[in-house]
Amino acid sequence: MPSYKALSPARALDYLGDAQGVRSLMQTLHSTLTQELPQLARWVQEKDTSAVRQCLHQIKGFAPVFGAESLVQNIMRVEALSKATLGDQDFAPLAQAYQELAPHLQQWQDEAKAYLAQS
C-alpha cells in the first residue's frame, strides 16, 4: 500500500466500516475536490469571502473521514479564519492561509485519485 501524506484510508475504513463504503465515498471526495478546488482558488482571487467560507465548509465535511490529522487541523483553521473575515480589508490573512493550504488540498485530491486507481 502506498504512503499517503494528506489522505488517510485507514481512518476512512475505521469511520465507514467497509472497503466498498470507503471506495464509494472516496469517489465523491475526488469528484468534489476536482470541481471545488479550481472554484476555491478563483473565489480567493476574487476575495469572495462568502463563497470561500461555503466551499471550505463543504470540503471540511470530508476531512474527518479521509484527511490525515494535520490536513484536518489545517482545513479547520482556514475555515475558522474565513468565518472571521468580514471583507476586503482583512482578506489578506485568509488569502495567505489559503495559499498555505492549497498545495495540501491538491495533494489530497491527487492521493484520492491514486487510491481509486489502485483499488
A tleap script that builds the chain and sets N, CA, C and O, in Angstrom:
source leaprc.protein.ff14SB
mol = sequence {
  NMET PRO SER TYR LYS ALA LEU SER PRO ALA
  ARG ALA LEU ASP TYR LEU GLY ASP ALA GLN
  GLY VAL ARG SER LEU MET GLN THR LEU HIE
  SER THR LEU THR GLN GLU LEU PRO GLN LEU
  ALA ARG TRP VAL GLN GLU LYS ASP THR SER
  ALA VAL ARG GLN CYS LEU HIE GLN ILE LYS
  GLY PHE ALA PRO VAL PHE GLY ALA GLU SER
  LEU VAL GLN ASN ILE MET ARG VAL GLU ALA
  LEU SER LYS ALA THR LEU GLY ASP GLN ASP
  PHE ALA PRO LEU ALA GLN ALA TYR GLN GLU
  LEU ALA PRO HIE LEU GLN GLN TRP GLN ASP
  GLU ALA LYS ALA TYR LEU ALA GLN CSER
}
set mol.1.N position { 0.848 -1.192 0.000 }
set mol.1.CA position { 0.000 0.000 0.000 }
set mol.1.C position { 0.883 1.241 0.000 }
set mol.1.O position { 1.845 1.313 0.764 }
set mol.2.N position { 0.569 2.211 -0.842 }
set mol.2.CA position { 1.383 3.429 -0.908 }
set mol.2.C position { 1.289 4.251 0.376 }
set mol.2.O position { 0.367 4.099 1.177 }
set mol.3.N position { 2.258 5.108 0.534 }
set mol.3.CA position { 2.276 6.010 1.683 }
set mol.3.C position { 1.562 7.308 1.295 }
set mol.3.O position { 1.835 7.894 0.248 }
set mol.4.N position { 0.660 7.732 2.145 }
set mol.4.CA position { -0.100 8.957 1.889 }
set mol.4.C position { 0.268 9.995 2.943 }
set mol.4.O position { 0.557 9.660 4.092 }
set mol.5.N position { 0.252 11.253 2.535 }
set mol.5.CA position { 0.526 12.343 3.474 }
set mol.5.C position { -0.736 13.101 3.841 }
set mol.5.O position { -0.894 13.521 4.988 }
set mol.6.N position { -1.637 13.283 2.885 }
set mol.6.CA position { -2.866 14.037 3.122 }
set mol.6.C position { -4.064 13.120 3.324 }
set mol.6.O position { -4.985 13.441 4.076 }
set mol.7.N position { -4.045 11.988 2.651 }
set mol.7.CA position { -5.161 11.045 2.673 }
set mol.7.C position { -4.938 9.996 3.760 }
set mol.7.O position { -3.810 9.566 4.003 }
set mol.8.N position { -6.027 9.593 4.407 }
set mol.8.CA position { -5.933 8.547 5.417 }
set mol.8.C position { -6.982 7.465 5.152 }
set mol.8.O position { -8.067 7.501 5.733 }
set mol.9.N position { -6.663 6.497 4.274 }
set mol.9.CA position { -7.599 5.411 4.016 }
set mol.9.C position { -7.928 4.603 5.279 }
set mol.9.O position { -9.051 4.123 5.429 }
set mol.10.N position { -6.973 4.455 6.168 }
set mol.10.CA position { -7.221 3.704 7.404 }
set mol.10.C position { -8.267 4.418 8.260 }
set mol.10.O position { -9.154 3.775 8.822 }
set mol.11.N position { -8.169 5.711 8.357 }
set mol.11.CA position { -9.153 6.493 9.107 }
set mol.11.C position { -10.536 6.330 8.475 }
set mol.11.O position { -11.534 6.175 9.179 }
set mol.12.N position { -10.584 6.367 7.144 }
set mol.12.CA position { -11.857 6.208 6.438 }
set mol.12.C position { -12.452 4.828 6.694 }
set mol.12.O position { -13.659 4.697 6.897 }
set mol.13.N position { -11.610 3.805 6.684 }
set mol.13.CA position { -12.099 2.450 6.936 }
set mol.13.C position { -12.628 2.325 8.366 }
set mol.13.O position { -13.665 1.701 8.593 }
set mol.14.N position { -11.928 2.909 9.313 }
set mol.14.CA position { -12.413 2.906 10.702 }
set mol.14.C position { -13.753 3.626 10.803 }
set mol.14.O position { -14.655 3.173 11.507 }
set mol.15.N position { -13.879 4.726 10.110 }
set mol.15.CA position { -15.079 5.556 10.175 }
set mol.15.C position { -16.265 4.900 9.473 }
set mol.15.O position { -17.384 4.903 9.987 }
set mol.16.N position { -16.007 4.337 8.287 }
set mol.16.CA position { -17.094 3.807 7.455 }
set mol.16.C position { -17.339 2.315 7.645 }
set mol.16.O position { -18.455 1.836 7.441 }
set mol.17.N position { -16.313 1.591 8.032 }
set mol.17.CA position { -16.502 0.192 8.377 }
set mol.17.C position { -16.300 -0.823 7.272 }
set mol.17.O position { -16.114 -2.002 7.573 }
set mol.18.N position { -16.326 -0.427 6.003 }
set mol.18.CA position { -16.093 -1.416 4.957 }
set mol.18.C position { -15.424 -0.756 3.750 }
set mol.18.O position { -15.593 0.436 3.490 }
set mol.19.N position { -14.660 -1.573 3.026 }
set mol.19.CA position { -13.862 -1.075 1.909 }
set mol.19.C position { -14.729 -0.520 0.780 }
set mol.19.O position { -14.354 0.462 0.139 }
set mol.20.N position { -15.878 -1.135 0.532 }
set mol.20.CA position { -16.747 -0.643 -0.538 }
set mol.20.C position { -17.297 0.744 -0.196 }
set mol.20.O position { -17.410 1.605 -1.068 }
set mol.21.N position { -17.637 0.953 1.072 }
set mol.21.CA position { -18.093 2.273 1.508 }
set mol.21.C position { -17.001 3.317 1.360 }
set mol.21.O position { -17.263 4.456 0.972 }
set mol.22.N position { -15.755 2.913 1.679 }
set mol.22.CA position { -14.619 3.825 1.521 }
set mol.22.C position { -14.466 4.206 0.055 }
set mol.22.O position { -14.327 5.384 -0.273 }
set mol.23.N position { -14.490 3.219 -0.817 }
set mol.23.CA position { -14.312 3.483 -2.250 }
set mol.23.C position { -15.418 4.392 -2.788 }
set mol.23.O position { -15.151 5.325 -3.545 }
set mol.24.N position { -16.640 4.118 -2.398 }
set mol.24.CA position { -17.768 4.901 -2.884 }
set mol.24.C position { -17.655 6.366 -2.448 }
set mol.24.O position { -17.809 7.275 -3.264 }
set mol.25.N position { -17.389 6.584 -1.172 }
set mol.25.CA position { -17.274 7.959 -0.681 }
set mol.25.C position { -15.987 8.616 -1.168 }
set mol.25.O position { -15.937 9.834 -1.341 }
set mol.26.N position { -14.939 7.807 -1.391 }
set mol.26.CA position { -13.689 8.339 -1.941 }
set mol.26.C position { -13.936 8.906 -3.340 }
set mol.26.O position { -13.348 9.922 -3.708 }
set mol.27.N position { -14.794 8.262 -4.114 }
set mol.27.CA position { -15.146 8.774 -5.438 }
set mol.27.C position { -15.829 10.139 -5.312 }
set mol.27.O position { -15.578 11.050 -6.100 }
set mol.28.N position { -16.689 10.259 -4.312 }
set mol.28.CA position { -17.366 11.535 -4.076 }
set mol.28.C position { -16.366 12.601 -3.638 }
set mol.28.O position { -16.435 13.745 -4.088 }
set mol.29.N position { -15.440 12.226 -2.765 }
set mol.29.CA position { -14.395 13.160 -2.347 }
set mol.29.C position { -13.608 13.641 -3.557 }
set mol.29.O position { -13.423 14.844 -3.744 }
set mol.30.N position { -13.147 12.707 -4.378 }
set mol.30.CA position { -12.340 13.092 -5.540 }
set mol.30.C position { -13.129 13.991 -6.490 }
set mol.30.O position { -12.609 14.996 -6.975 }
set mol.31.N position { -14.353 13.637 -6.746 }
set mol.31.CA position { -15.203 14.438 -7.627 }
set mol.31.C position { -15.407 15.843 -7.059 }
set mol.31.O position { -15.319 16.833 -7.786 }
set mol.32.N position { -15.675 15.918 -5.773 }
set mol.32.CA position { -15.886 17.216 -5.125 }
set mol.32.C position { -14.630 18.080 -5.198 }
set mol.32.O position { -14.699 19.260 -5.544 }
set mol.33.N position { -13.483 17.486 -4.871 }
set mol.33.CA position { -12.242 18.265 -4.919 }
set mol.33.C position { -11.921 18.699 -6.346 }
set mol.33.O position { -11.459 19.819 -6.562 }
set mol.34.N position { -12.156 17.836 -7.305 }
set mol.34.CA position { -11.896 18.167 -8.711 }
set mol.34.C position { -12.738 19.364 -9.138 }
set mol.34.O position { -12.276 20.228 -9.883 }
set mol.35.N position { -13.953 19.405 -8.667 }
set mol.35.CA position { -14.854 20.505 -9.018 }
set mol.35.C position { -14.582 21.753 -8.188 }
set mol.35.O position { -14.559 22.861 -8.723 }
set mol.36.N position { -14.378 21.583 -6.896 }
set mol.36.CA position { -14.337 22.730 -5.987 }
set mol.36.C position { -12.980 23.428 -5.875 }
set mol.36.O position { -12.942 24.636 -5.645 }
set mol.37.N position { -11.871 22.710 -6.029 }
set mol.37.CA position { -10.580 23.370 -5.831 }
set mol.37.C position { -10.328 24.502 -6.828 }
set mol.37.O position { -9.847 25.559 -6.419 }
set mol.38.N position { -10.632 24.329 -8.117 }
set mol.38.CA position { -10.463 25.482 -9.026 }
set mol.38.C position { -11.389 26.649 -8.666 }
set mol.38.O position { -11.009 27.815 -8.771 }
set mol.39.N position { -12.594 26.315 -8.244 }
set mol.39.CA position { -13.550 27.364 -7.822 }
set mol.39.C position { -13.009 28.099 -6.597 }
set mol.39.O position { -13.051 29.327 -6.531 }
set mol.40.N position { -12.505 27.340 -5.636 }
set mol.40.CA position { -11.981 27.937 -4.408 }
set mol.40.C position { -10.848 28.905 -4.730 }
set mol.40.O position { -10.799 30.008 -4.185 }
set mol.41.N position { -9.947 28.503 -5.603 }
set mol.41.CA position { -8.839 29.390 -5.990 }
set mol.41.C position { -9.369 30.675 -6.623 }
set mol.41.O position { -8.865 31.765 -6.350 }
set mol.42.N position { -10.375 30.538 -7.459 }
set mol.42.CA position { -10.959 31.718 -8.111 }
set mol.42.C position { -11.621 32.633 -7.083 }
set mol.42.O position { -11.465 33.853 -7.138 }
set mol.43.N position { -12.364 32.037 -6.141 }
set mol.43.CA position { -13.044 32.850 -5.132 }
set mol.43.C position { -12.054 33.564 -4.224 }
set mol.43.O position { -12.306 34.693 -3.802 }
set mol.44.N position { -10.931 32.923 -3.919 }
set mol.44.CA position { -9.897 33.606 -3.134 }
set mol.44.C position { -9.353 34.777 -3.944 }
set mol.44.O position { -9.180 35.875 -3.414 }
set mol.45.N position { -9.086 34.549 -5.215 }
set mol.45.CA position { -8.581 35.618 -6.088 }
set mol.45.C position { -9.570 36.783 -6.142 }
set mol.45.O position { -9.165 37.945 -6.154 }
set mol.46.N position { -10.849 36.472 -6.175 }
set mol.46.CA position { -11.899 37.492 -6.250 }
set mol.46.C position { -12.268 38.073 -4.880 }
set mol.46.O position { -13.087 38.987 -4.788 }
set mol.47.N position { -11.665 37.541 -3.831 }
set mol.47.CA position { -11.941 37.958 -2.448 }
set mol.47.C position { -13.413 37.778 -2.092 }
set mol.47.O position { -14.004 38.617 -1.412 }
set mol.48.N position { -13.992 36.686 -2.554 }
set mol.48.CA position { -15.389 36.365 -2.270 }
set mol.48.C position { -15.442 35.538 -0.978 }
set mol.48.O position { -15.480 34.308 -1.006 }
set mol.49.N position { -15.443 36.238 0.127 }
set mol.49.CA position { -15.357 35.594 1.437 }
set mol.49.C position { -16.475 34.589 1.654 }
set mol.49.O position { -16.226 33.497 2.163 }
set mol.50.N position { -17.674 34.925 1.287 }
set mol.50.CA position { -18.815 34.035 1.487 }
set mol.50.C position { -18.644 32.727 0.715 }
set mol.50.O position { -18.871 31.648 1.263 }
set mol.51.N position { -18.246 32.818 -0.550 }
set mol.51.CA position { -18.055 31.609 -1.365 }
set mol.51.C position { -16.893 30.778 -0.829 }
set mol.51.O position { -16.972 29.550 -0.796 }
set mol.52.N position { -15.812 31.444 -0.409 }
set mol.52.CA position { -14.666 30.728 0.176 }
set mol.52.C position { -15.115 29.975 1.416 }
set mol.52.O position { -14.791 28.802 1.596 }
set mol.53.N position { -15.862 30.659 2.266 }
set mol.53.CA position { -16.349 30.055 3.514 }
set mol.53.C position { -17.224 28.831 3.224 }
set mol.53.O position { -17.039 27.783 3.843 }
set mol.54.N position { -18.157 28.950 2.305 }
set mol.54.CA position { -19.053 27.835 1.979 }
set mol.54.C position { -18.287 26.652 1.397 }
set mol.54.O position { -18.556 25.503 1.745 }
set mol.55.N position { -17.344 26.930 0.523 }
set mol.55.CA position { -16.563 25.869 -0.099 }
set mol.55.C position { -15.699 25.153 0.939 }
set mol.55.O position { -15.645 23.923 0.963 }
set mol.56.N position { -15.036 25.908 1.778 }
set mol.56.CA position { -14.215 25.293 2.825 }
set mol.56.C position { -15.062 24.460 3.771 }
set mol.56.O position { -14.627 23.406 4.233 }
set mol.57.N position { -16.263 24.925 4.060 }
set mol.57.CA position { -17.160 24.170 4.930 }
set mol.57.C position { -17.514 22.825 4.294 }
set mol.57.O position { -17.521 21.796 4.969 }
set mol.58.N position { -17.803 22.839 3.003 }
set mol.58.CA position { -18.120 21.598 2.303 }
set mol.58.C position { -16.924 20.645 2.307 }
set mol.58.O position { -17.074 19.457 2.593 }
set mol.59.N position { -15.752 21.162 1.994 }
set mol.59.CA position { -14.548 20.336 1.976 }
set mol.59.C position { -14.248 19.808 3.374 }
set mol.59.O position { -13.817 18.666 3.532 }
set mol.60.N position { -14.476 20.637 4.381 }
set mol.60.CA position { -14.209 20.222 5.764 }
set mol.60.C position { -15.038 19.000 6.153 }
set mol.60.O position { -14.613 18.203 6.990 }
set mol.61.N position { -16.211 18.849 5.554 }
set mol.61.CA position { -17.053 17.702 5.865 }
set mol.61.C position { -16.397 16.366 5.548 }
set mol.61.O position { -16.683 15.364 6.204 }
set mol.62.N position { -15.519 16.342 4.549 }
set mol.62.CA position { -14.806 15.112 4.191 }
set mol.62.C position { -13.575 14.886 5.072 }
set mol.62.O position { -13.118 13.753 5.222 }
set mol.63.N position { -13.047 15.947 5.644 }
set mol.63.CA position { -11.756 15.884 6.325 }
set mol.63.C position { -11.694 14.857 7.458 }
set mol.63.O position { -10.729 14.095 7.508 }
set mol.64.N position { -12.672 14.796 8.371 }
set mol.64.CA position { -12.552 13.829 9.463 }
set mol.64.C position { -12.599 12.375 8.988 }
set mol.64.O position { -12.122 11.475 9.679 }
set mol.65.N position { -13.166 12.155 7.824 }
set mol.65.CA position { -13.276 10.799 7.293 }
set mol.65.C position { -12.018 10.419 6.520 }
set mol.65.O position { -11.492 9.321 6.702 }
set mol.66.N position { -11.533 11.306 5.666 }
set mol.66.CA position { -10.468 10.970 4.728 }
set mol.66.C position { -9.149 11.695 4.942 }
set mol.66.O position { -8.144 11.329 4.334 }
set mol.67.N position { -9.132 12.693 5.775 }
set mol.67.CA position { -7.923 13.502 5.897 }
set mol.67.C position { -6.991 13.027 6.987 }
set mol.67.O position { -7.422 12.556 8.039 }
set mol.68.N position { -5.696 13.161 6.715 }
set mol.68.CA position { -4.704 12.972 7.764 }
set mol.68.C position { -4.934 14.077 8.799 }
set mol.68.O position { -5.439 15.150 8.467 }
set mol.69.N position { -4.567 13.814 10.032 }
set mol.69.CA position { -4.870 14.749 11.126 }
set mol.69.C position { -4.342 16.152 10.846 }
set mol.69.O position { -5.035 17.130 11.126 }
set mol.70.N position { -3.139 16.274 10.301 }
set mol.70.CA position { -2.591 17.606 10.028 }
set mol.70.C position { -3.440 18.351 8.991 }
set mol.70.O position { -3.622 19.564 9.099 }
set mol.71.N position { -3.953 17.642 8.001 }
set mol.71.CA position { -4.820 18.268 6.998 }
set mol.71.C position { -6.135 18.711 7.632 }
set mol.71.O position { -6.618 19.812 7.369 }
set mol.72.N position { -6.704 17.860 8.457 }
set mol.72.CA position { -7.962 18.191 9.134 }
set mol.72.C position { -7.790 19.495 9.917 }
set mol.72.O position { -8.617 20.401 9.812 }
set mol.73.N position { -6.719 19.584 10.698 }
set mol.73.CA position { -6.484 20.776 11.517 }
set mol.73.C position { -6.277 22.016 10.640 }
set mol.73.O position { -6.755 23.103 10.965 }
set mol.74.N position { -5.569 21.843 9.542 }
set mol.74.CA position { -5.307 22.969 8.646 }
set mol.74.C position { -6.592 23.470 7.988 }
set mol.74.O position { -6.816 24.678 7.909 }
set mol.75.N position { -7.429 22.557 7.518 }
set mol.75.CA position { -8.705 22.947 6.915 }
set mol.75.C position { -9.570 23.671 7.945 }
set mol.75.O position { -10.173 24.699 7.640 }
set mol.76.N position { -9.629 23.139 9.151 }
set mol.76.CA position { -10.441 23.765 10.202 }
set mol.76.C position { -9.931 25.165 10.534 }
set mol.76.O position { -10.721 26.080 10.769 }
set mol.77.N position { -8.625 25.325 10.551 }
set mol.77.CA position { -8.036 26.636 10.856 }
set mol.77.C position { -8.393 27.654 9.772 }
set mol.77.O position { -8.774 28.783 10.081 }
set mol.78.N position { -8.270 27.261 8.518 }
set mol.78.CA position { -8.557 28.195 7.427 }
set mol.78.C position { -10.054 28.490 7.350 }
set mol.78.O position { -10.456 29.619 7.068 }
set mol.79.N position { -10.877 27.471 7.600 }
set mol.79.CA position { -12.319 27.733 7.596 }
set mol.79.C position { -12.696 28.699 8.718 }
set mol.79.O position { -13.507 29.601 8.508 }
set mol.80.N position { -12.120 28.521 9.900 }
set mol.80.CA position { -12.396 29.431 11.016 }
set mol.80.C position { -11.956 30.852 10.671 }
set mol.80.O position { -12.644 31.817 11.004 }
set mol.81.N position { -10.825 30.976 10.011 }
set mol.81.CA position { -10.352 32.288 9.583 }
set mol.81.C position { -11.314 32.902 8.570 }
set mol.81.O position { -11.533 34.114 8.573 }
set mol.82.N position { -11.891 32.064 7.701 }
set mol.82.CA position { -12.853 32.589 6.718 }
set mol.82.C position { -14.097 33.128 7.413 }
set mol.82.O position { -14.704 34.092 6.946 }
set mol.83.N position { -14.474 32.514 8.517 }
set mol.83.CA position { -15.645 32.990 9.269 }
set mol.83.C position { -15.360 34.324 9.957 }
set mol.83.O position { -16.272 35.119 10.183 }
set mol.84.N position { -14.098 34.561 10.284 }
set mol.84.CA position { -13.719 35.798 10.966 }
set mol.84.C position { -13.410 36.930 9.984 }
set mol.84.O position { -13.258 38.081 10.392 }
set mol.85.N position { -13.318 36.608 8.708 }
set mol.85.CA position { -13.000 37.608 7.689 }
set mol.85.C position { -14.281 38.313 7.259 }
set mol.85.O position { -15.235 37.678 6.810 }
set mol.86.N position { -14.283 39.628 7.402 }
set mol.86.CA position { -15.502 40.386 7.154 }
set mol.86.C position { -15.541 41.040 5.781 }
set mol.86.O position { -16.616 41.425 5.321 }
set mol.87.N position { -14.426 41.174 5.132 }
set mol.87.CA position { -14.447 41.813 3.813 }
set mol.87.C position { -13.060 41.982 3.258 }
set mol.87.O position { -12.096 41.389 3.743 }
set mol.88.N position { -12.972 42.807 2.225 }
set mol.88.CA position { -11.708 43.006 1.518 }
set mol.88.C position { -10.590 43.515 2.421 }
set mol.88.O position { -9.431 43.146 2.234 }
set mol.89.N position { -10.921 44.347 3.385 }
set mol.89.CA position { -9.887 44.977 4.201 }
set mol.89.C position { -9.084 43.963 5.011 }
set mol.89.O position { -7.875 44.124 5.177 }
set mol.90.N position { -9.733 42.937 5.508 }
set mol.90.CA position { -8.996 41.953 6.297 }
set mol.90.C position { -8.909 40.600 5.592 }
set mol.90.O position { -8.826 39.561 6.245 }
set mol.91.N position { -8.927 40.616 4.264 }
set mol.91.CA position { -8.876 39.382 3.485 }
set mol.91.C position { -7.468 38.810 3.368 }
set mol.91.O position { -7.312 37.612 3.134 }
set mol.92.N position { -6.449 39.636 3.526 }
set mol.92.CA position { -5.063 39.197 3.331 }
set mol.92.C position { -4.679 37.987 4.193 }
set mol.92.O position { -4.055 37.064 3.670 }
set mol.93.N position { -5.020 37.946 5.481 }
set mol.93.CA position { -4.667 36.752 6.265 }
set mol.93.C position { -5.344 35.484 5.750 }
set mol.93.O position { -4.746 34.408 5.763 }
set mol.94.N position { -6.578 35.610 5.300 }
set mol.94.CA position { -7.278 34.451 4.743 }
set mol.94.C position { -6.616 34.010 3.444 }
set mol.94.O position { -6.427 32.815 3.219 }
set mol.95.N position { -6.266 34.954 2.598 }
set mol.95.CA position { -5.603 34.615 1.336 }
set mol.95.C position { -4.275 33.913 1.597 }
set mol.95.O position { -3.937 32.946 0.914 }
set mol.96.N position { -3.529 34.391 2.572 }
set mol.96.CA position { -2.236 33.772 2.923 }
set mol.96.C position { -2.455 32.356 3.462 }
set mol.96.O position { -1.739 31.427 3.088 }
set mol.97.N position { -3.436 32.201 4.331 }
set mol.97.CA position { -3.732 30.876 4.888 }
set mol.97.C position { -4.162 29.912 3.787 }
set mol.97.O position { -3.786 28.740 3.800 }
set mol.98.N position { -4.945 30.407 2.838 }
set mol.98.CA position { -5.361 29.569 1.711 }
set mol.98.C position { -4.149 29.151 0.887 }
set mol.98.O position { -4.042 27.990 0.493 }
set mol.99.N position { -3.239 30.077 0.623 }
set mol.99.CA position { -2.045 29.759 -0.164 }
set mol.99.C position { -1.222 28.655 0.502 }
set mol.99.O position { -0.606 27.838 -0.182 }
set mol.100.N position { -1.213 28.633 1.819 }
set mol.100.CA position { -0.504 27.579 2.547 }
set mol.100.C position { -1.271 26.259 2.486 }
set mol.100.O position { -0.661 25.190 2.447 }
set mol.101.N position { -2.593 26.325 2.477 }
set mol.101.CA position { -3.438 25.130 2.461 }
set mol.101.C position { -3.549 24.511 1.068 }
set mol.101.O position { -3.615 23.289 0.940 }
set mol.102.N position { -3.572 25.333 0.033 }
set mol.102.CA position { -3.860 24.873 -1.336 }
set mol.102.C position { -3.012 23.684 -1.789 }
set mol.102.O position { -3.572 22.743 -2.353 }
set mol.103.N position { -1.694 23.673 -1.575 }
set mol.103.CA position { -0.925 22.512 -2.027 }
set mol.103.C position { -1.331 21.218 -1.310 }
set mol.103.O position { -1.260 20.136 -1.893 }
set mol.104.N position { -1.749 21.330 -0.072 }
set mol.104.CA position { -2.184 20.153 0.690 }
set mol.104.C position { -3.527 19.642 0.173 }
set mol.104.O position { -3.759 18.434 0.124 }
set mol.105.N position { -4.411 20.566 -0.212 }
set mol.105.CA position { -5.681 20.159 -0.816 }
set mol.105.C position { -5.446 19.465 -2.151 }
set mol.105.O position { -6.093 18.467 -2.468 }
set mol.106.N position { -4.509 20.009 -2.931 }
set mol.106.CA position { -4.189 19.389 -4.216 }
set mol.106.C position { -3.588 17.996 -4.009 }
set mol.106.O position { -3.895 17.059 -4.746 }
set mol.107.N position { -2.743 17.880 -3.014 }
set mol.107.CA position { -2.152 16.575 -2.704 }
set mol.107.C position { -3.239 15.596 -2.282 }
set mol.107.O position { -3.196 14.422 -2.652 }
set mol.108.N position { -4.205 16.067 -1.517 }
set mol.108.CA position { -5.329 15.235 -1.078 }
set mol.108.C position { -6.099 14.721 -2.290 }
set mol.108.O position { -6.443 13.542 -2.367 }
set mol.109.N position { -6.361 15.616 -3.232 }
set mol.109.CA position { -7.053 15.230 -4.455 }
set mol.109.C position { -6.225 14.203 -5.235 }
set mol.109.O position { -6.754 13.189 -5.689 }
set mol.110.N position { -4.940 14.470 -5.384 }
set mol.110.CA position { -4.063 13.558 -6.131 }
set mol.110.C position { -3.997 12.186 -5.462 }
set mol.110.O position { -4.009 11.159 -6.141 }
set mol.111.N position { -3.929 12.170 -4.151 }
set mol.111.CA position { -3.859 10.904 -3.430 }
set mol.111.C position { -5.186 10.143 -3.513 }
set mol.111.O position { -5.190 8.915 -3.586 }
set mol.112.N position { -6.290 10.853 -3.503 }
set mol.112.CA position { -7.595 10.191 -3.684 }
set mol.112.C position { -7.669 9.552 -5.063 }
set mol.112.O position { -8.161 8.433 -5.209 }
set mol.113.N position { -7.184 10.258 -6.064 }
set mol.113.CA position { -7.166 9.719 -7.427 }
set mol.113.C position { -6.292 8.462 -7.499 }
set mol.113.O position { -6.672 7.466 -8.115 }
set mol.114.N position { -5.128 8.522 -6.869 }
set mol.114.CA position { -4.223 7.368 -6.862 }
set mol.114.C position { -4.855 6.186 -6.134 }
set mol.114.O position { -4.734 5.044 -6.579 }
set mol.115.N position { -5.520 6.453 -5.027 }
set mol.115.CA position { -6.186 5.397 -4.265 }
set mol.115.C position { -7.255 4.722 -5.137 }
set mol.115.O position { -7.341 3.495 -5.185 }
set mol.116.N position { -8.047 5.516 -5.809 }
set mol.116.CA position { -9.115 4.981 -6.653 }
set mol.116.C position { -8.541 4.176 -7.829 }
set mol.116.O position { -9.136 3.187 -8.257 }
set mol.117.N position { -7.403 4.599 -8.337 }
set mol.117.CA position { -6.791 3.898 -9.468 }
set mol.117.C position { -6.271 2.520 -9.074 }
set mol.117.O position { -6.211 1.616 -9.907 }
set mol.118.N position { -5.900 2.359 -7.824 }
set mol.118.CA position { -5.332 1.092 -7.396 }
set mol.118.C position { -6.343 0.176 -6.714 }
set mol.118.O position { -6.079 -1.017 -6.562 }
set mol.119.N position { -7.464 0.692 -6.310 }
set mol.119.CA position { -8.411 -0.155 -5.565 }
set mol.119.C position { -9.530 -0.687 -6.455 }
set mol.119.O position { -10.404 -1.412 -5.980 }
savepdb mol mol.pdb
quit
